[in-house]
Amino acid sequence: MRFLRRNGTATEDTPDAEAAEGAESVESHNRGYTPGKGRATPSRREAEGKRRGPIAPPPRTTREAMKRNKELRKSNPQSKEEARAKRQERQARMAAGDERYLLPRDKGPVKAYVRDLVDSRRNLLGLFMPLAVLVFIALLVPYPAIQQYATLLCTLLLLGMVVEGFMSGRRIAKLAREKFPKETINGRSIGWYAFVRASQVRKLRMPKPRVKPGDAVN
């Protein structure tokens, strides 16, 4: 009977011991285990995007872009003044010949030398734009004789400009090769650059001339 009682006692105590052990194992498991989130951790860019809000899609038309820029200027009045100041500064530095602000076609010591050669002489090509204005005015005059004389004069001047531009381009390309023997100089490109420069009114040339007509260019 004692054996049975002892055995029975052991049999009765066994479920309580197993329950206690199970509770301890669950508690220890809960302390050392961190359950998963069930989703991927968002990146830093996604988190910043959520804080800043949704990004507006790019404008699909020019009209929409202009409308959006107008709204931005209204929301930030100083941006218009700042943009104007930056534009004026950029124009001033470009006119002064600052390499950082020049267009790609005007950059480099070779182009600067070509500009000086063109600006140091008075060219017939400088009358190109005034000639275009003269032709326009002549077409408005209701006298055929005046129109004929104006057309003949303009034709002769245009022929003289073409000849002068060709000869001046060859001369300038030769001088540029002698000045910069290590540079690869394309005669047609330099000649056309000089032609366009010479055909502009002196006051409207960009960058502004650094030399006066008659100055020696070394």
C-alpha positions in Angstrom: 0.0 0.0 0.0 2.8 2.4 0.8 4.4 1.6 -2.5 1.1 2.2 -4.2 0.6 5.4 -2.1 4.1 6.6 -2.8 3.7 5.7 -6.5 0.3 7.3 -6.5 1.7 10.5 -4.9 4.4 10.6 -7.5 1.8 10.0 -10.1 -0.3 12.8 -8.8 2.6 15.3 -8.5 3.9 14.7 -12.0 1.4 16.8 -13.9 2.0 19.8 -11.6 5.8 19.5 -12.1 5.4 19.3 -15.9 3.0 22.4 -15.9 5.6 24.3 -13.8 8.4 23.4 -16.1 6.3 24.3 -19.1 5.4 27.7 -17.6 9.1 28.4 -16.9 10.1 27.4 -20.5 7.4 29.7 -22.0 8.5 32.6 -19.7 12.1 32.2 -20.6 11.2 31.9 -24.3 9.1 35.1 -24.1 12.0 37.0 -22.5 14.7 36.0 -25.0 12.6 36.0 -28.2 11.5 39.0 -30.2 8.6 38.2 -32.6 8.9 39.3 -36.2 7.2 42.4 -37.6 5.5 40.6 -40.4 6.9 43.2 -42.9 10.2 44.5 -44.3 11.9 47.4 -42.5 11.3 50.6 -44.6 14.4 52.3 -46.0 15.6 55.7 -45.0 14.4 57.2 -48.3 10.9 55.8 -47.9 10.7 57.0 -44.3 11.8 60.6 -45.4 9.3 60.5 -48.3 6.5 59.7 -45.9 7.5 62.5 -43.6 7.7 65.0 -46.5 4.6 63.8 -48.2 4.0 62.6 -51.7 6.2 63.9 -54.5 4.4 65.8 -57.3 4.7 64.2 -60.7 6.7 66.1 -63.3 4.8 68.5 -65.6 3.5 66.9 -68.8 3.2 70.1 -70.8 4.9 73.5 -71.0 1.7 75.2 -69.9 1.6 73.0 -66.8 5.3 73.8 -66.0 4.7 77.5 -66.4 1.6 77.3 -64.1 3.6 75.4 -61.5 6.5 77.9 -61.6 4.0 80.8 -61.2 2.6 79.1 -58.1 6.1 78.6 -56.7 6.9 82.3 -57.2 3.8 83.3 -55.4 4.6 81.1 -52.5 8.2 82.4 -52.4 8.4 86.0 -53.5 12.1 86.3 -52.9 12.9 83.5 -55.4 12.1 85.8 -58.4 14.4 88.5 -57.1 17.2 86.0 -56.4 16.8 84.5 -59.9 17.0 87.9 -61.5 20.1 88.8 -59.5 21.8 85.5 -60.4 20.9 86.0 -64.1 22.4 89.5 -64.1 25.5 88.3 -62.4 25.9 85.5 -64.9 25.4 88.0 -67.8 28.0 90.4 -66.3 30.6 87.6 -65.9 29.9 86.3 -69.4 30.4 89.8 -70.8 33.7 90.1 -68.9 34.9 86.8 -70.5 35.0 84.7 -67.4 35.6 81.1 -68.5 33.3 79.6 -65.9 30.3 81.4 -67.4 31.1 81.3 -71.1 29.2 79.1 -73.6 31.1 76.0 -74.8 31.6 77.6 -78.2 33.4 80.6 -76.6 35.7 78.7 -74.1 39.4 78.3 -74.5 42.4 80.5 -75.2 42.1 79.9 -79.0 38.6 81.3 -79.2 39.7 84.3 -77.0 42.6 85.0 -79.4 40.2 84.8 -82.4 37.8 87.2 -80.8 40.7 89.7 -80.2 41.8 89.4 -83.8 38.3 90.1 -85.0 37.7 93.0 -82.6 41.0 94.7 -83.4 39.8 95.5 -87.0 36.9 97.2 -88.6 35.1 94.7 -90.9 32.6 95.1 -93.7 30.8 92.3 -92.0 29.9 94.6 -89.2 27.3 96.2 -91.6 25.4 93.0 -92.0 22.7 93.7 -89.5 22.2 97.4 -90.5 22.1 96.2 -94.1 19.2 93.8 -93.2 17.3 96.7 -91.7 18.0 98.8 -94.9 16.6 96.0 -97.1 13.5 95.8 -95.0 12.9 99.6 -95.2 13.5 99.6 -99.0 10.8 97.0 -99.5 8.3 99.3 -97.7 9.1 102.2 -100.0 6.5 102.3 -102.8 9.0 103.4 -105.5 10.3 100.6 -107.8 13.4 102.6 -108.7 14.5 103.0 -105.1 13.8 99.3 -104.5 16.0 98.3 -107.4 18.9 100.5 -106.4 18.6 99.3 -102.8 18.6 95.7 -104.0 21.7 96.2 -106.2 23.6 97.9 -103.3 22.7 95.2 -100.9 23.7 92.5 -103.4 27.1 94.1 -103.9 27.6 94.5 -100.1 26.7 90.9 -99.5 29.2 89.7 -102.1 31.9 91.9 -100.5 31.0 90.5 -97.1 31.3 86.9 -98.3 34.7 87.6 -99.9 36.0 89.5 -96.8 34.7 86.8 -94.4 36.4 84.0 -96.4 39.8 85.8 -96.6 39.6 86.9 -92.9 38.8 83.4 -91.8 41.8 81.9 -93.6 44.1 84.6 -92.1 42.8 84.2 -88.6 43.1 80.4 -88.8 46.7 80.7 -89.9 47.5 83.1 -87.1 45.8 80.8 -84.6 47.9 77.8 -85.7 51.1 79.9 -85.4 50.0 81.1 -81.9 49.0 77.7 -80.6 51.1 75.1 -82.5 50.1 72.3 -80.0 46.4 72.8 -80.5 44.4 71.0 -83.1 42.7 73.8 -85.0 40.0 73.2 -87.6 40.3 76.0 -90.2 36.6 75.8 -91.1 35.4 76.0 -87.6 37.6 78.9 -86.7 36.8 80.7 -89.9 33.1 80.4 -89.3 33.5 81.5 -85.7 35.3 84.6 -86.8 32.7 85.2 -89.5 29.8 85.1 -87.0 31.8 87.3 -84.6 32.5 89.9 -87.2 29.0 90.0 -88.6 27.6 91.2 -85.2 27.4 94.8 -84.1 30.3 95.6 -81.9 28.2 96.7 -79.0 26.1 93.5 -79.1 29.1 91.1 -79.2 29.3 88.6 -76.3 31.8 88.4 -74.6 32.5 92.1 -74.9 35.5 93.1 -76.9 38.7 93.5 -74.9 40.6 95.4 -77.5 39.9 98.5 -79.6 40.0 98.7 -83.4 43.7 99.3 -84.4 45.2 97.6 -81.3 47.9 95.1 -81.8 47.1 91.5 -80.8 50.0 89.3 -79.8 
